[in-house]
Amino acid sequence: MSALATEALALEEVDAFYGDSHVLHRVSFRLGEGRLLGLLGRNGAGKSTSINVTVGLLPPRHGAVSVYGRAVTGRTPEAIAALGVALVPQGRRVFRSHGEVPMPWTLDSVSDLFPRLRERGKQIAGSLSGGEQQMLAIGRALMSNPRVLLMDEPSEGLAPQIVAEVMATIRRLKAQGLSIVLVEQNAKLVFDVADDIVVLNSGRVVVEGSASELARGGLDLRQHLGIY
């Protein structure tokens, strides 16, 4: 990523704990404006904890978080969401946020993105399929008109065909200029769509760089992701 690129999101030297358990160890990464950052790591590596720190659900013990150059460390989730940060949480739960940046996402434009949701408009959310619930979770996040979209394991538990649909949606959002952090265990999905890659292992950044450079360099992810 060019040093001149506008940073949509930055984590600097973040330490985070759950109780007495030290989960993140001086984690730093940057998301460039209009870029997609793939955040990889096996279970327990610190991916979701990084997201929780970013949106204000877990205050860091050390370090800083900024959104478009504005410090958000220690702010409430509502205050961070108001700066244009939206989360599609793991397991398709809904995170309420309130965007202040005028962008084109309306009920109609979200329905155009996900025609199936328009068809299911009168159904109870719990009766939707897993794929439809994921589309609903993404649609709800977009309705806050974010500048930064955080997606935590969007392919989890979905059939391959639905995963392909979700990834196609992510590509469309990226093409529209949205800055995205994509948290995944599936490295192939991430390398197919990401501009930049960060790999966490045991709460530390162990690999970072552009996706193309890492792919050309023949990065062996097995020791970090448990892929054999």
C-alpha positions as CSV (number, residue, x, y, z in Angstrom):
1,M,0.0,0.0,0.0
2,S,1.4,3.4,-0.9
3,A,2.4,5.6,2.0
4,L,0.5,8.4,0.2
5,A,-2.8,6.5,0.2
6,T,-5.5,7.8,2.5
7,E,-5.9,5.6,5.5
8,A,-9.6,4.6,6.1
9,L,-8.6,2.7,9.2
10,A,-5.5,2.3,11.3
11,L,-4.7,0.1,14.3
12,E,-1.4,1.1,16.0
13,E,0.4,-1.1,18.5
14,V,-2.8,-2.5,20.0
15,D,-2.8,-4.6,23.1
16,A,-6.1,-6.2,24.1
17,F,-7.2,-8.5,26.9
18,Y,-10.2,-10.6,27.8
19,G,-9.9,-10.5,31.6
20,D,-6.4,-11.6,32.4
21,S,-5.9,-13.2,29.0
22,H,-3.6,-11.2,26.7
23,V,-5.1,-11.7,23.3
24,L,-3.6,-9.0,21.0
25,H,0.1,-8.2,21.2
26,R,1.0,-4.8,19.7
27,V,-1.1,-5.4,16.6
28,S,-0.8,-2.8,13.8
29,F,-2.4,-2.7,10.4
30,R,-3.8,-0.1,8.0
31,L,-6.7,-0.2,5.6
32,G,-6.3,2.1,2.6
33,E,-9.3,4.1,1.3
34,G,-11.1,2.1,-1.4
35,R,-9.1,-1.0,-0.7
36,L,-9.9,-4.4,0.7
37,L,-7.7,-5.8,3.5
38,G,-7.9,-9.5,4.1
39,L,-7.4,-10.4,7.8
40,L,-6.4,-14.1,8.0
41,G,-5.6,-16.4,10.9
42,R,-6.7,-19.7,12.4
43,N,-9.3,-19.9,15.3
44,G,-8.1,-17.9,18.3
45,A,-5.5,-15.9,16.3
46,G,-7.1,-12.6,17.3
47,K,-9.1,-11.7,14.2
48,S,-12.4,-11.1,15.8
49,T,-10.8,-9.4,18.8
50,S,-9.2,-6.9,16.4
51,I,-12.6,-6.2,15.0
52,N,-14.1,-5.8,18.4
53,V,-11.4,-3.3,19.3
54,T,-12.0,-1.4,16.1
55,V,-15.7,-0.9,16.7
56,G,-15.3,-0.1,20.3
57,L,-16.7,-3.3,21.8
58,L,-13.4,-4.0,23.6
59,P,-11.2,-1.1,24.7
60,P,-7.5,-1.7,24.1
61,R,-5.1,-1.6,27.0
62,H,-2.4,0.0,24.8
63,G,-2.3,1.5,21.3
64,A,-4.6,3.5,19.2
65,V,-7.4,3.2,16.6
66,S,-8.2,5.9,14.0
67,V,-10.8,6.2,11.3
68,Y,-9.8,8.6,8.4
69,G,-7.2,10.1,10.7
70,R,-9.6,10.7,13.6
71,A,-8.7,9.0,16.9
72,V,-11.5,6.7,18.1
73,T,-9.7,4.8,20.8
74,G,-12.0,4.5,23.9
75,R,-15.1,5.8,22.1
76,T,-18.4,4.0,22.3
77,P,-19.5,1.7,19.4
78,E,-22.2,4.3,18.6
79,A,-19.7,7.1,18.3
80,I,-17.4,5.0,16.1
81,A,-20.4,3.9,13.9
82,A,-21.3,7.6,13.5
83,L,-18.0,8.1,11.8
84,G,-18.9,5.7,9.1
85,V,-17.8,2.3,10.4
86,A,-20.2,-0.7,10.0
87,L,-19.8,-4.3,11.1
88,V,-21.3,-7.5,9.6
89,P,-20.6,-9.7,12.6
90,Q,-19.7,-13.3,12.7
91,G,-22.7,-15.5,12.8
92,R,-24.9,-12.9,11.0
93,R,-25.9,-11.0,14.1
94,V,-27.0,-7.5,13.5
95,F,-24.9,-4.6,14.8
96,R,-26.8,-1.3,14.9
97,S,-25.0,1.7,13.6
98,H,-25.9,5.2,12.6
99,G,-24.1,6.7,9.6
100,E,-23.7,10.4,9.1
101,V,-22.0,10.3,5.7
102,P,-24.5,10.8,2.8
103,M,-24.2,7.8,0.5
104,P,-26.6,6.1,-1.9
105,W,-27.6,3.1,0.2
106,T,-31.4,3.1,0.7
107,L,-33.9,0.3,1.2
108,D,-34.4,0.3,-2.6
109,S,-30.7,0.2,-3.5
110,V,-30.1,-2.6,-1.0
111,S,-33.0,-4.5,-2.4
112,D,-31.5,-4.0,-5.9
113,L,-28.2,-5.5,-4.6
114,F,-30.1,-8.4,-3.0
115,P,-33.3,-9.1,-5.0
116,R,-34.0,-12.2,-2.9
117,L,-34.5,-9.9,0.2
118,R,-37.2,-8.0,-1.7
119,E,-38.9,-11.3,-2.4
120,R,-38.6,-12.2,1.3
121,G,-39.7,-8.8,2.6
122,K,-42.6,-10.1,4.7
123,Q,-40.7,-13.0,6.2
124,I,-39.4,-13.1,9.8
125,A,-35.6,-12.9,9.7
126,G,-35.2,-16.1,11.7
127,S,-37.0,-18.0,9.0
128,L,-34.6,-17.0,6.2
129,S,-31.9,-19.4,5.0
130,G,-28.3,-18.9,6.1
131,G,-27.4,-17.2,2.9
132,E,-30.4,-14.9,3.0
133,Q,-29.6,-14.0,6.6
134,Q,-26.0,-13.1,5.5
135,M,-27.5,-10.9,2.8
136,L,-29.7,-9.3,5.4
137,A,-26.8,-8.7,7.7
138,I,-24.8,-7.1,4.9
139,G,-27.8,-5.0,3.9
140,R,-28.4,-3.8,7.4
141,A,-24.8,-2.7,7.6
142,L,-25.0,-0.9,4.3
143,M,-28.1,1.0,5.4
144,S,-25.9,2.9,7.8
145,N,-24.1,4.2,4.7
146,P,-20.6,3.3,6.0
147,R,-17.2,4.4,4.6
148,V,-15.6,1.4,6.3
149,L,-17.2,-2.0,6.3
150,L,-15.9,-4.8,8.5
151,M,-17.0,-8.3,7.6
152,D,-16.3,-11.1,10.2
153,E,-16.3,-14.5,8.6
154,P,-19.1,-13.9,6.1
155,S,-18.6,-17.3,4.4
156,E,-19.0,-19.3,7.7
157,G,-21.5,-22.1,7.5
158,L,-22.7,-21.2,4.0
159,A,-23.0,-23.6,1.0
160,P,-20.4,-23.0,-1.7
161,Q,-22.9,-21.5,-4.1
162,I,-24.0,-18.9,-1.5
163,V,-20.4,-18.2,-0.6
164,A,-19.8,-17.4,-4.3
165,E,-22.8,-15.0,-4.2
166,V,-21.5,-13.3,-1.0
167,M,-18.0,-12.9,-2.5
168,A,-19.5,-11.4,-5.7
169,T,-21.3,-8.9,-3.6
170,I,-18.1,-8.0,-1.8
171,R,-16.4,-7.4,-5.2
172,R,-19.3,-5.1,-6.2
173,L,-19.0,-3.1,-2.9
174,K,-15.2,-2.8,-3.4
175,A,-15.7,-1.6,-7.0
176,Q,-18.0,1.1,-5.6
177,G,-15.2,2.5,-3.5
178,L,-16.1,1.1,-0.1
179,S,-13.1,0.4,2.2
180,I,-13.4,-3.2,3.5
181,V,-11.8,-5.4,6.1
182,L,-12.6,-9.0,5.3
183,V,-11.9,-11.5,8.2
184,E,-11.7,-15.1,7.0
185,Q,-10.1,-18.4,7.6
186,N,-10.5,-19.4,4.0
187,A,-7.3,-18.0,2.5
188,K,-8.2,-18.7,-1.1
189,L,-11.4,-16.6,-0.9
190,V,-9.4,-13.7,0.6
191,F,-6.5,-13.8,-2.0
192,D,-9.1,-13.8,-4.8
193,V,-10.5,-10.4,-3.7
194,A,-8.0,-8.6,-1.4
195,D,-5.6,-5.8,-2.2
196,D,-3.7,-6.3,1.0
197,I,-3.2,-9.2,3.5
198,V,-2.5,-9.3,7.2
199,V,-2.0,-12.7,8.9
200,L,-2.4,-13.0,12.6
201,N,-1.0,-15.8,14.7
202,S,-1.4,-16.0,18.5
203,G,-2.4,-12.4,18.6
204,R,0.5,-11.0,16.6
205,V,0.9,-9.9,13.0
206,V,3.2,-12.4,11.4
207,V,2.7,-11.6,7.7
208,E,1.6,-8.4,5.9
209,G,1.9,-7.1,2.4
210,S,0.0,-6.8,-0.9
211,A,-1.9,-9.9,-1.9
212,S,-0.2,-9.9,-5.3
213,E,3.3,-9.7,-3.9
214,L,2.6,-12.4,-1.3
215,A,1.0,-14.7,-4.0
216,R,4.0,-14.2,-6.3
217,G,6.4,-14.9,-3.4
218,G,4.8,-18.3,-2.8
219,L,3.7,-17.6,0.7
220,D,3.4,-20.8,2.7
221,L,0.4,-20.2,4.9
222,R,0.4,-23.7,6.5
223,Q,2.4,-22.8,9.6
224,H,0.1,-19.8,10.3
225,L,-3.3,-21.1,9.3
226,G,-3.1,-24.8,9.9
227,I,-3.7,-25.6,6.2
228,Y,-2.3,-29.0,5.1
